[in-house]
Amino acid sequence: MKQVLIKQGHSVVEEVPAPCVEKGRVLVQVDHSCISPGTELSSLQGSGEPLWKKALKNPQKVKKAIEMVMAQGTSRQGNY
């Protein structure tokens, strides 16, 4: 199956394996999908920038992420 991916600041269409149904999970068939130009363009523009540069530009987000990891840990359990 084909999937749109964002790699190093560019969108690409790649062939990916079909998802597998696991015990306790549900596989949903998508009939239609839409790529939102505003949201996707924003993601695309930010994806080519290294994480360390993003951290330097937004130190408050780094602090928030560290506080969240300290409070909640690095893995979530339960329903999403």
Buried (B, 14 or more C-beta within 10 A) or exposed (E): EEEEEBEEEEBEEEEEEEEEEEEEEEEEEEEEEEEEEEEBEEEEEEBEEEEEEEEEEEEEEBEEEEEEEEEEEEEEEEEE
